[in-house]
Amino acid sequence: MLLTQTVRLKLTKPEKDMLSDLCHLSKNLFNVGLYTVRQYFFQENKYLSYESNYHLCKENENYQLLATDCGQQTLKYVDRCFKAFFRLLSMRKEGTYRERVNLPRYLPKDGYFPLIIPIRKRHDFVKDDWKFKIPTSRKYAREHGSVYITVPPNIRDYQIKEIRILPRQKGKFLEAAFIYESSNEQVNFVNDEAISIDLGLNNLATVVSSTNESFIIDGRWLKSINQWFNKRRAKLVHHKDKQGIKHLTKQEAWLSYRRKNQVNDYLNKAARYIINFCISRKIGTIVVGYNPTLKQETQLGKRNNQNFVQIPIFTLRAKLESLCERYGLNYVEQEESYTSKASSLDHDEIPVYNADNPVNPSFSGRRVKRGLYKTKNGHLINADANGSLGIGLKSSYKEIFLRVGRVCLTQPVRVNVLQKSPITASA
């Protein structure tokens, strides 16, 4: 499978200006290719293939200044955007997708687009002392020179397939993404063991295992980072307005860049923690609850909306799915409507929410407090753990989760993945 490592580039000002300019040329070419495909669609109401679009765009000055491989990759990205557009149109006609479908849009005039560089098999990094020269056209190289980047030491034993120069915060920061090929790390698992995960806010991920263990990944640290970011950004915007500044300032760019890295790091460690838990227990299946309209038209108030919408729960699901593919785990997504209201210990029947035909089911237990659920027999259990088990019981792995007992749901271990936890120590 393909893995990616992203590093921030430390460049001199001429090198940074050159890479930013190449990313700007890539953006110009993206808009040129998009314009050609859009106009053909308006006039003929048909799809213009990549091959035809390439022959129309290859004489453009932006294509001529970029390396041929880089220009082709940008045009291929335009092609993928339009294929996704037509796929969504067909899904909407079939009724499986209800949201509005828009044409791919142009990038901002002063914006940037990643510089995508495919690596040929014949390229020898060792010969170049692990220095990689960013490819450009001969004309561009004569006028501006060349830029070299270094391959990170920890991936030098792998076959690098592609390198991407990523402009961040409107080109104020540049990153290099090294995409390399690695063999899957298959692990032997027990097929009749599984975990279910309920994603949330204060409790980022509540995990209940068929081995009668449970824990909660603490999400309050993410809320804290997000709250500080919004508070600091509001202050910077206030000073900008007083001074009449319209552009993105260096402080704003660094603030957003730092927050993105902190959130991404915490989600990476959270996903890794869950996968390591499964590997240590030889658990072969992960059931993750999802709500298709979780963040659509959310109306929880200004403060709650800020916390809820800006926490990238979908990103955590994507990271879990990627790690499951890497280690050979079975990743399953389960629709989670009514799982927080139903009593998992009493094995209530949990229906699927239907907006066209809403129902008002009655359940054995009830939620007495924010984090406390009372079952039919009066037992008090953790509300999120009850919802997590409900997700497992609602899935096709119901028989596996029927063995989970009440003790597992009473007091799950709270885990901050930035610190050492009891579960990690015992694993």
N, C-alpha and C positions, 0 to 999 in steps of 0.2 A: 504494500500500500504506500501511498504518498504522504509524507509528513512535512511540516513546515516549521522553520525556525526564523523568527523575525528579530533583527538587531537594529538599533539606532545607529545611523552613520555619523561619525565625527569627521567633518570635512572642513577644509579651508574655505574662505569665502568664494574664490574663483571656482572651486570644485562644486560647492553648493549651488552657485548661480548656473553653472553648466547643467547639472542634473535637473534643477528646477526648470530650466529652459527646455530640456528634452521632454519632461513631463507635460509642459505647456504645449509643445508641438504634438505630443500624443493626444492631448485634449482636442486640439484643433482638428487633427485627423479623425478623431471620433465624431466630432460634429459634422465634418464633411461627409463621412460615410453615412451617418444617420440622416443627413439632409437628402442624400441620393436615394436611400431606401424609402424615406417618407414620401418624397415627391412621386416616386414610382407607384407607391401604394395609393396615393390620392388620385393619380391619373388613371391607373389601370385596375385599381382595387385588387392587386395581386402582390405576391411576395417576391422580392428581388433577392436572388441567391447570393451567397458570398462571392462565388466565382465571377458573376456578372458585376457585382459592386466593386470588386478588386480592379477589374479592367477599366472601370470608370474613374477610379480614384488614384491609380498608380502614377498618374502624371501630375498630381497635385504637389505643390511646393512643400507642404508639410511631410508628405510621404517621401519626397526626394531627400529631405534633410535627415530623416530617421534611417536607422539600419533597416534593411528589407524585412528581416525576421520580426523586428519590433512593430513595424507598420502593419504587417500581415496579422499579427496577434491583436492589434487594436481593432482592425476591421472584422476579425472573427468575433470579437466581443460584441460589436454592433449586431452581427448576425445572430448571436445567442440571445441578445435582448429582444430582437423581433420574433424569434422563434418562441420565446416565453410569452410574448404578447399574443401571438396567434393561439398558443396553447390555452391561455386564460380565456380567450374568446370562445374557443370550443367548449371549455368547461362551463362557461356561463350559459351557452346554448343548451348544454345537457342538464343544467340545473344544479351542478355540483359546486358552483362558485357563484356567489351572489353579489360580491362587491363590484364597484364600478371599475372598468378596465380602461386604462389610458395608454396612449401611444408612448413609446420611450421618448424622453425629453432631452433637449440639448443641455450640455454642461455650460456653466457660467463663462462669460467672455474672458474673464481674468482668472479662470480656474485651472485645475490640473487633473491629469489622468495618469494612472500607474503606467510605468514603462515596463512592458512584459518582454523578457528576454529568454527564449528557449535555448537550452544548452545542447550542443551536438555531442554525440558519443565520442567523437574523435578529439574533443577538447581535453587538453592535459593540464590540470591545475598544478600538478607537482612540478612540471617543467617551468611554470611561471612563478614558482615559489608561493603558491596559493594566492596569488594576486589575479584578479579578474578585471580585464579592461572592458568598460562599458562600450558596447558597439555603437557606432554612428556611421553616417555616410562619409565618403572621402571628402566631399566638399565641406561638411560641417567640421570634420577633424582638422582640416587645413586652417580654418578660421578660428576655432576655439580650443584646439588641443584635445587631450584625452584625460579621463578620470579612471582611477583604479580603486577597487574595493577588495577587502580581504575576506576570504572564506573562514568562518569560525572553526576553531580547532576541533570541536566535539563532533562535527559532521564530515570531517575530511575522509573518513573511511567509507562513506556512502556515495552512491551515484547521484549526483545533483542533476535534476531534470530541468529546472527552470529557476530564474532569478527575477524578482520583481522589485522595482524601485517605487516605493509608496510615498507619495507626498501627504503629509499630515498638517492639519490646521492651516489650510490655504498655502501650503508650501513652506511654512516656517520651520518644519521639521521634516527630515527625510529618513525613511527606514528601508532596509533591504530584507526581503523575504526570500529565504533559500528553501526551495521545494526539492526534497530528496526522496529517493526510493528506499524503503525499508521493508524487510520481511515481517509478516504478522507474527506476533508473539503469542502463539496459541497455548492455552493453559487448560488442563483437565478439570472439568467441572462436574458437579452432581446435577443431573437434569431435573430432579424433583425438589430442588431448593430454589427459592426466589425471594426477591425483595420488592416492595412497593414504595413509591416515592410520591409524597404530596408536596408540591412546590408552593411557596408563599413568600411573605415579606419579612416579618420579625423572625419567623422560622423559615429560613431559605429553603431547606429541604428536610422534611420529616420522613425518616426511613424506618420501615417495619420489616423485619426479616422472618421467614418461615422457620428459622432456627431459634425463634423466641428471643430475639434481641432487637433493640430499637435505639435510635439516636436522632438528634436534631442538629443540623448544620445551622449555626447562629447567623442570622441575616442582619442583626442590628448594626454590625460594623459597616456593612454596605450602606445602610440608611444614614449612618453618621457621616460617612464620606460624602454621600450625595447631598446631605443637608449643608455641610460646610461649603461644598462647591457652589451651591446655589446662593448661599449667603455672601460669599466672597465675590462671586460674579455679579450679583446685584449691586454691590458696592462699586465695583469697577465700572459698570455701565452707568451708574449715577455720576461718577466723576467724568466719564467720557461725554455725557450729555451736557454737563456744565461747561466743558471745554470745546464742545462742538466737533468732537472726533467721530468720524463715521466708520473708519476701517477697523479691522481686528487688530488689537494691540498685542504686543509681545507678552504682556502679563496674562491676558485672556487666553492666548494660545497655549502658553505653558500650563495654565490652570486646567484647561480642558484635556490637554495631553496627559498630564499627571493623573487626573481622575480616571481617564480611560485605562491607563496602565494599572492603576490600583484595583479597579473593578475587575479587569480581565485577569489579573493575578489571583484575586480571591476566588473567582469562578473556576479557574484552572485547578487550584488547590482543593476546592470543594468537590469537583468532579473526580479528581485523582483520589481523594479520600474515600469516596463511595466505591470506586472501582477496586482500590486496595482492600477494602472491607470484604467485597465479594470474592476476590482472589484468595484471601486468607481463609475464608470459610468454604471455598469451592462452590460458591453460589453461581448458577449458570444463567439466570434470567433476571432482568430488571424491568419492572412495570412502572411506567411514569405516567402520572395523571396529567391531563391537559384539558383546557377549555378553549374551543375555537375562537370565541369572542371575548377572551379574557380582558383585553385592553381596548376594545372597541367602544367608543362613546362612553367612557367611564365618567361617572358623576359621583365622586366620593368627597367632594369639597376640594378647595384649592390646595391645602396642605397634604391631604391624603393622596390626591391625584399626583402631586409632585413626587412623593415617595414611591407610589405604586407604579406609575408609568415609566419612570426613569430607571428602574431596576430591571436589567435585561434577563428575565426568566427564560425566554426562548433560547438565549445564548447558552445557558447552562444545559438545557435539553440537547442542544446541538453538540456540545462538548461530550456529554455522556454517550450519545449515539456514536460519535467518532471513536471514543475509547472502547466501546463495546465491540465495534468492528475490528479494532486493532487486536484485542485479546480473545475474540471469538465468543463473546457473551451474546445472549439473545436479548435484543432491545425491543420493548413493546410499549406503545403509547395507548393509554386507555382513557376514554371520555369519562369525566369525573363529576357529572351533575348529580346532586343530591347525596354525595358520599359524606359530606360534612353533617348532614341532618340525620342520616340513617344510623342505626346502632349496629356496628359491625359485630359486637359480641353476641347480639341477639339474632344475627344473620337475617336482617330485614331484606326484603326484596327491593332492589334499587332500580327504578326506571330510568330511562334516558329522556332528557329534557327535549321537548318539541315545541318550538315557538308557535307553530301553526295550530297545534292541538295541546295547549297547556293543561296539566293536571295538578292536583293538590294532594299528593299522597300523605298518609299519616304513618309515623314511625314509632317504634317502641320507646326510644329514649328522647332526650332533649338536651340542648346546650344551655347550661345554667350560667356560665360565665364565658369570658373571651377565650380562655384556654382550658375550660373544664366541661366535660360531657358526662351526663348521668344516664346510665343504662336502665333497662326495664326493671332490674332487680335492685336498683339504687346504688350500684357501684359507680364510683367516680374515677374517670380515666382522662388522659390527656386528649383534648379535642382534636388536635392535628394528627395525633397517632391514630385516633379513631377514623379520621378521614383517609389517612394513608392505607390502613387495613381495608377500608371500604373500597378503595381503588383496586386493591388486589382481589377482593371478593367479587368485584364487578367484572373482572377480566376473565379470560378463558382459563386462567390458572387458579380458579376458585378452590379446587380440592386441595391444593398445596397450602393455601392460607387458612383453611379451616382448622389447622392444627395450632394456630397462634392462640396463646392464652391471655388472660386478663392481666397478669403480672407484667407482661411485656409492654402493655399500654399505659401502665399507671404512672411511671416516672422515667421517661426516656432521658438518656445522657445528652446534655447540651455540649456541642463541640464547636470550638473556635479553631478553624483550620490553620490559623496563624500561630497557634500554640500546640504543645503536645497534649494529647487527650488520653483518658483512661483506655478507650477502645484501641487506640494506636499502640499503647504500651503493652496491651495484652495480646495483640494480634501477632 
